[in-house]
């Protein structure tokens, strides 16, 4: 069975362009997996820290301990918490307005605090999305990169026919196998990237809802405590 082809033989027979396409696909695969692992870790930390942060800051605010609530939001223990970033920004702005003696016009104070919360929410949302667009790009382009490798493999098959002067299976088998491997690599890279992208996008939407809810509750607290 000396005429059989295995992966090693196919790899040895691959041309420079085909090898380049395969290397690009491997880089894309490692990149997408790295981004997914980093984002999953970050989101897990954000969820766990926010679950611990929410009841503690609520207790401080209920007791009227504004400075303690601000210190809690800025603690390193909650550096991944999306809620701590948003709530902390609003509390700091509210404290600044009080200490600067600008609390005379209640509506202006509340508008300023709302804008601070909105800015913090936008920045936190952008930070949560960091790297996720890479997964969408890889998921959408990897099949086309694999298709490019497929075209290169088919060209090599025709070159084999031209060099041997024969259209037998032996002349085209290496090129066809190379083409199919490139196609499989493209799909192998794209499918996990799309899965990760959809999963992480769902997590981001959940975080956005949590930040919106926390912002609304915080504004309600400001309304109740800015009448003095």
KAKA-V138946 format. One line per field, one symbol per residue. ss: DSSP state (A for helix, B for strand, O for the rest). psi: psi as a letter, one per 20 degrees, with the letter a starting at -180 (. if undefined). A space follows every 10 residues. Layout:
# KAKA-V138946
ss: ???
psi: ???
This chain:
# KAKA-V138946
ss: OOOOOOAAAA AAAOOAAAAA AAAAAAAAAA AAAAAAAAAA AAAAAAAAAA AAAAAAAAAA AAOOOAAAAA AAAOOAAAOO OAAAAAAAAA AAAAAAAAAO OOOOOAAAAA AAAAAAAAAA AAAAAAAAOO OAAAAAAAAA AAAAAAAAAA AAAAAAAAAA AAAAOOOOAA AAAAAAAAAA AAAAAAAAAA AAAAAAAAAA AAAAAAAAAA AAAAAAAAAA AAAAAOOO
psi: kiiqprhggg hhiqrghggg gggghgghgh gggggggggg gghggggghh hhgghghhgg hhijnghhgg hghjqhikhi phhhgggggg gggggghghi kjjgoggggh gggghggggh ggggghhhip hhhhhggghh hghhghhghg gghhghghhh ghhijqjrhh higggggggh ggghgghhgg ghgggggggh hhgghghggg hgghgghghh gghhjji.
